[in-house]
């Protein structure tokens, strides 16, 4: 199938924009790789330190077996990462069977946004991505590894690990998922109880029971938020083995896929015949494929921050216009909560990523001619794994959806576009995700209520102050102000107002959860208010027009441009819960339009 004209145009535009930075990146990783396997250049003392605790130290010192470094985000507080506890032993056995060795090179932090929502700790969340990249860099700096396995799933963990993999782009990188938890209380029922709690219809006991029934087991949360969008991304970008993202933890197929990932990592080192450094996988075509995956599945808005940061680490420069233009030509093929009632297990059973990739390739909406860790082009990712004995074999994936309420072909989608819009106007640049927003709410024009944090909004709601159409402006929530926390705890409040018949919207320089849905929200507005951005000039009562059809975000007050902006007082967010440790991050972070990044 001929590549779609818009996909081709956007890819060429990215390639041209990135010509200098990509060339410099390729030269850098070529220099790093030119000496061959790095262990050969370690002194005997260096090597003895590296292998002292290993039972197979003789293999390290006397053979040319590839050594695989494992970077793990294991902890047993995150349900998605708890299954990684036993992966090192599986990996070591698999490495030996493949004629290789393996070591845990290091661990990286992994925080749970579900635990920190609405709390001070959330102000560290976005910056944890850069900490993860830095920690992975420390792990790999020992320079004893011929390939790396990256164990991570959730919101900032995968993007941070990809940044590290790109930085160490001279060695192969294989990402190893852990899978989603089995289905529990349906997400729409959980959401209903949250809204009932917000209005006082049910008490905390009922809320807790619903939450525990929803988040109930090891594995990724089953809604289609940032964690599961990350897993989709790794397949669309060719960094997972095909079909491995949504296989449940602690199952024979899950363990067999982990073993297969180790074998593949061993086979693509420089010591083998199929050398595939990570930097060759992470080119502009891979990132375009990732954006197409994001749009076609209705994935997390957080990836609009993460993808530019990941891409910059590989010398590829993305812009909001790339997301917007690809969204306009990529149809929405999936309905997974919050864009539908199904969870990721239902999505996987209906045909999942293999079906989507196959049909998007048929429509010319993906680059087939990419390098992937599976050993071929992206067509391999239209396959799905099957277990034969204890070995994984890949077969052709579903060509037809097994549930057209969840999954449809590109020729008969749920919507003609991916539902992401770039917004621009006198309030700055931002984005809105409309795939779960009713069409009659794509344009909201109403008076503003201005707040400095989400707790003020919830307090005003409890006082009964929202009785007319309102655009809620929550400013000083950008990366330079307070680390750009998610404002997901506003979702039940705003949803209640909307269900009461009010026309409401959110405008913020902060983030919403990747699982945010039916309330229109203009997010990531840049320049941010703390940096003198236009949101700092908005006043209560100003008429704001959010137009997701025209792609505009405007304050209609006649004197708006000449006002003195409000100033940000950092005192409330400067310390406590570790925030004082991140003052340098807040001072040097890039704008949201460039990924809100520190390390690249």
N, C-alpha and C positions, 0 to 999 in steps of 0.2 A: 504494500500500500504506500502511495506517495505521501510524504510527510505533509501535514496540514500547513497551509501557508503562514498562519499566525505563529505556530510553533517554530517553524523555520525562521521567520522574521525575528521573533524574540530571541532565539538562540544566537542568531547572527549579531543582534544588537548587544547581547551580553558578551559575546566573543570579542567584538570590537571594543567595547567599553573596558574589557579586562585584558587587552592585548599586552600591555606592559607588565601588569602585576602577575599575570599568568606566566609570562615568559620568565620573569624573575623567580617565580616559585619553581617552575620546572628546572631551571638552572640550579637552584638550591638543592632540590632533592637528587638531582643527577650527581652533584658534587658529593653528597652524603653517601650515595650508593657506589661510587666508582671504585672504592677500595675492596668491594666484595663483603662477605660476612664479617661483621664487626668483631666477633670474638677472637678472630685470628690475630687481632692487633693488641689484645690485652696481654699484660705481663703475666708471668706465672703467679705472682702475688695477687694481682687483680683477680685472676681466675680462681685461685684457691679460696679467696673470700667469697666469690659468687657461688661456689659449688660446695662449700664446707658442710652444709647440712643435708645435702642431697644423697639419698641411698645409692644413686647411680652416678656418682661423681666421676667414675672412670670414663663413662661415656662422654661426659663434658670435656674432659681433659685430653682424651686420646683419639676421639673419633670426629668425623665431620657431620654427625647427625644434626639436623636443624633443632634449635632450641626455641620454644614458643613461650613468649611472655604473656601472662594473664593479668589484665587490669580489671579488677572486680569492684562493683558497687554494692557488694553484699552487706546487708544488715537485716536483722530480723524484726525491725520495727516497720519496715515497708513490706506490705504483703507481696508486692510485685517482685521484691528482691530477696525475700526469704528463701525461695527455692535455690538460689545461688550458693547456699551454704555447702552443699555437697558437690558442686560442680568441679572444684579443683581435683578431687579424687577421680571423678569420671574423666576429666581432661588428661590427667597423668597416665591413666590406664590406656586411653585412646592414643595418646602420643607414643607410648611405648609400642603399641600395636602397629602404629604407622611408621616405625623406625625413627622416632623423634624423641625429644625430651621436652618437659614443660615445667615452668616455675611460676608461682604467683609473684608477679613483679611488684605489685603494690595495690593498695585499696584507695578508693576515692569516696568522698562523702556523698550521701544520697539522702536528701531531705524529702519529706512527704508534704506536698502542698495541701493535701486533704486534712492533715493534722494542724497546719499553721494558718489555714484560712481565717482571716479576720483577726489574726494575732500579730504581735510585734515580730515574731520570727519570720513571717511572710516577707518582711522587708529585706531578708537575706536571700530569698529564694532565687531571684533572677541572677544575682551575683554568684550563687553557688555553681552555676554553669561554668564560669571562668575559673573558679576554684578547682572544679573537677578537671578542667583542661590542664591547669597548672600541676595538680597532683598526679595526673597521668603522665605528664611530662617528667616529673621527678622519678616515677617508677621506671620509665623507659630510658632514662638518662644513664642507667648502668651499662647500656650499650652491649648487652650480651645476648640480644634476641634477634632471631632471624625472621620472626613474624609475631604478630600480637593478636590475642583474642580479647575482645572487649565485652564485658558482662554488664549490661545496664539496660534499663527499660524506661524509666519514668521521665518526668517533665524536663528537667534540666540535665539529666544524667547523659542521655544519648547525645544531645547537642554538644555537651562538654567533651565527651569521648570522641566525637567526630572531629572536633577542633584539634584534639590531640593526635588523632590518626592522620589528619592532614599535615600537621606540623612534623610528624615523623613519617612523612609520605614516602620515604625511601624504603620502608619495609611493608610487607603485606599486612592487611587488617581484615579480620573477620569478626563480625558482630554476632553475638550468641544470645538469643532471647530466652525468656523463661515462661512466657505464655500467660493467658488470662485465667482468673479464677472461674470455676463453674458458675453458671447463672444462679442468682439468688432472687431476692425481692425485685420485681420489675422496677426499672428506673423511674417510670412515670408515677408509680405508686409511691416510691420514696419521695419524689418531688412534691406530690400532693400533700403528704404528711408535713413536709418542710413548710409549705405555704400555710397549712392549718396551724402549725405552731407559731408562725409569724403573726397570725391574726388572733391567737389565743384560743382557737377552737379545740386544740388538744394540748396536753401537758408534755413535760420533758420525758416522762416515762414512755409515752407513745412514740415520741421522736426517737428516743434511744433504741427502742425495739425495732423501728423501721430501719435505722442506720445499720444496726448490727445484722439485720437480715439481708441487707444489701451488700455490705462489706464483711464477708463471712469466712474467707478462706485464703490460702496462699494463692498468689497470682495477681495479675493486673486487675484493677477495677474494670468492670465490664462495659461502662459507657464509653463513647467514642470521644474522649478528651485528648489531652496532649500525650499521655503515655502510649495509648494505642495508636494515635497518629504517628508517633515516633516509630512504632513497629512497622506500620505501613510504609513509612518513608524509607526504612532500611531495605525493604524489598524492592520498592520502585527504583532505588539508587543502586541496587546490586550488591549490598553489603551483608545481607543475610543469605542463607541458603533458601532456595525457593520454597514457599509454602510453610515456612517455619514459624511465622509470627504468632499465630493464634492457636497453637496446639497447647492444650492445658498442661500445667506442671505435674510432675510426679506420675507421668504415664510412660509406658514403654516407648511410644513414638517420640515423646519429648527427649528422653535419654538417648535414643538412637540418633536423633538429629544433632544433639550436642556432640556425640561421638563423631558423626560425619563432618561437623564443622571443624573439629580438631584435625581430622585426616586431610581435609581440604587445605587448612592453614599450612600443614606440613608440606603439601605438594606444590605450593605456590611461592616457596622461598627461593632465594637465589641458588640454593644448593640443589634444587630440582630442575625440571625441564620446562616449567610453566610459570616463571617468575612474574609476579603481578604486584608491584608496589602500590600502596594505597593511593598515592598521588595520581596514578594513571586511571583509577576508577573514578576519582572525584574531579571530573572535568565539568565544563559548562553543560554538557548534555545530560549528565547525571543529575545536576541540580534542576534543570528544566523538567526532567522526568519526575523528580520529587515534587515540584510545584504542581504538575499535572495530577499526580496522585492526591495531593492535598485538596485540589479543587473537585476532582471527580468523586471523592469520598465525603466531602463536606467536613474536612478535618479541622484541627485546632487552630485558632487564631494565633496562639503562641508561636507557631512555626513561622509566622511572618516576621517575628523577631529572630528566631533561631537560624533559619536558613541563610539570611545574609551574613550572620556571624560565622557560621560553618563555612560558607562559600569563600569569605575573605581569607580564611586560614589556608585555602587552596588557591589563592590568587584570583578568585572569580568574584566579580562585583555585581551584586543584584540590587535592583531598585523596586520600589512599590509599583511602578508602571509595569514591570514584568509580571508580577502577581495579578494585577488588574487585567492586563491583556490576555493572559492565559486563562483567567477565569471566564472571560467573555467568550472563549471558543471551546472550553471544556465542559461537557454536560455533567450534571449531578446524577450519578448512577447508583448511589447508595442512600438508604434511609436508616441510620443507626442513631440511637439516642445520643444527643437531644434533638436530632433532626428527624427522628422517627421513634417507634416504640421498641424496636429490636435492639439487642445488645450485640457485642462483637462475636459471641459464640453463635448466635443466630446468623449473623452475617457470614461467618466462616462456613457454617453448614449450608448456606444458600449458594455457595460457590466461591465466595471470598475474594481474596486478592488475585488468585490465579485467573478467575473469570474476568475480573476487571482489567488486568494487564493484557490478557489475550484480546479482549474486545477493543480496548483502547489502541492496541497495536493495529488491529484490523482497520480502525478509523483513521490511522495516520497521526494519532495524537501523542505518540511516544516515540522517542529515539530507540530503535532496535539496535543500532550499530554502536553499542557501548560495551565497555569491558566490565565484567561482573565477577565476583568471587566464585560463582558457579562454574566458570570456565568457558562461557560463550556470551551471546548477546542477551537482550532482555526477553526474547521469546522463551528462554528456559524458565522464566518466572510465570509463564502461563501453565506450568506444570504443578502438580501437587505430590507430596510425599506419601508413600505407602510402606508399611512394615512387612517385610518377608523374613520370617525368622527373627533375628535381631538386627537385620540390615535394612537400611532405607533404600528404596528405589523410587524413582520419579515416573509418574504416568501423566498422560494428558489431563489437564484440569477440565472443569465443567465448561461446556460451550453454551449452555443455556442456564438461566437462573432457575434455581429450585424454589424460589419464593419471590415473585415479582413485587411484593409489598416491601421487600428489603433491598433487592438488587435487580437492576435492569440494564440492558445493553445500551451502548452509546446511541444507537438508532432510535431508542424509545425510552429516554431518560425521565427522571422525576422532574427535572428542570433543564432548560436549554443551556444554562450557564452554571459555573461553579459556586455562585452566590457570594463571591468576595468582591467588594467594591473599594476602590481608592476614593477618598474624599479630599477635597481641597477647597480652600476659600480663605476668607479673612481670619478664620480661626486656626489656620495652619493645614497640615497634611495629616491624614489619619486613614483608618480602614474601618469597614463595617462588614460583618458576616450576616447575610440575609437568607441563607438557605433554610433556616427554621423560622424566619419572621414572615408573618402573613403579608401578602402583597399590599393590602390596604394600609399597612404600617411602614412602608418603605419611605414615605415622606411624612415627617413630623415637623410642624411649625407651632411653637408654643413659647410662653414666657419661661425664662430661666429661673431656677433656684440654685444658688451657688454654695458649695460646701468645700471644706478643706480636707475632709476625710470621710470614710464610709460610716463611721459611728455617728457622725452628725446627721447623716441621711436617715439612719434607722431611728435615731431619737426624734427627729421631726415627724417621721411616720407614726411613731407611737403616740405623739401628741396630736395626731389627726390633722396635720397641716397640709396634706396633699388632698385637695378637694376639686381641683380643676386640672385641665391638661397642663403638663409640666415637662420641661427638659431639665433633668437633673445634671448639673455640672459639678464634677468632683475633680478639683485641680490640685496641683502640688503632689501628684502621685507618679511623676515621671522618674526615670532612673537617677537623675542628678539630685532630685529632692529626697526621696526616701527609698530608692532601690526598685521602684516600679512594682509594688505588690499587686497580686490579683485582687480584684474587688468582687469576687464571686459571692461573698456573703450578702451582696445587694440583690442578687437574683430573686430570691423569694419575695422580698419587699416590692421590687418593681413589678414583678409578675402579678402580685396581688392588686396593685393599682391598675394594671392593664386589664385584669379580669373584672375589675369594678366598672369598666367602660371608659376609663380615662385614656387619652392619648399621651403616652409617656415615652421618653427616650433617655439614654445616658450619653453624656459627652465627657470624656476624660483623657488626660495624658497618661493614665495608668493602663492596666491590663484588666481584662475579664478572664474568667476561666476558659480553657479550651473547650469546655463542655457547655458554655453559655448558649442560650437558644433564642427564645421567642420574643424577647424585648429588644428593640433596636438599640444598638450601642456603637457610638463612634469612639473608637479606642486608639491608643498609641498616638494621640494627637501631638504633633511636633511642629515647631519647637515647643518644649514643655514650659509650663508656667514658671517654674523655678529658674529657668534660664531666660526669662523675659518674653516668653511666648505669648501669643494673643489671648489665651485663656485667662491670663492674669488681668485682663482688662474687662472681663465680663462682669456685669452687675445683676443683682436680683431684678427681675422684671424685664430684662432685655428679651426681645423676640429673637429666637434662634430658629433657623431653618436647617434641618438635616434632610437632605434629598439624596437617597441612595439610588434613585433612577438617573438623575443628572450627575451624580458624583460630587455634590457640593456640600459645604459646611460653612454657614454664614451667620454672623451676628448682624441683625438688621438695624441696630441702634444707629442713628445718624451721626452721633459724636464719637463712635467707637474708636476710630483710628487715633484720635487726639487725646485719649484718656491716659492718665498716669497708671501704670500697672501696679497691682497689689504685690507686695513683697512676701517672700517665703521666710518663715521663721523656722530654722532647722532644729531648734532646741528639743522639740517634742520627739524627734526621730534620731537624735544624735547618739544616744546611748541606751544601754539595757538590752538584754537578750543577744549580746554580741554585736550590736549595731555599731559600737564605737570602733570595732576592728575593721569596719568596712568604709571608714571615712575617706580613705584614699581612692577607693573604687568610685564612690559617689562623685568625687571631685574630678575624676578623669574619664568617666564613662562617655562613650559615643552616643549620639542621638538615637532615638528609637528607629528612625528610618534607616540607620546603618547597623541595626542589630543590637543596640544598647550593650556594646562589648567593651571589654577591658584589655584582653590579652592579644588582640590582633588589630 
